[in-house]
Amino acid sequence: MKQEMYYGMVYYSYDKLVKAINKYIKYYNEKRIKEKLRWMSPVEYRLNLLAV
């Protein structure tokens, strides 16, 4: 787990921590763009490869 997800955050319940982790995983796997993937998210990159 990357420190950027929880740095400066305090989670007072287990449920809020689980929701935050799930939200971060969804962002990390589906939304974040990477230079290595030609400035696309991992999902966009995979869809682009299938379209070619």
KAMO-V792192 format. One record per pair of residues at least 6 apart in sequence whose C-alpha atoms are under 6 Angstrom apart, sorted by sequence separation. I is the first residue (numbers start at 1). GAP is how many residues later the second one is. If there is no record, write none. Layout:
# KAMO-V792192
I&GAP  I&GAP
This chain:
# KAMO-V792192
11&6  33&6  33&7  33&8  32&9  31&10  30&12  30&13
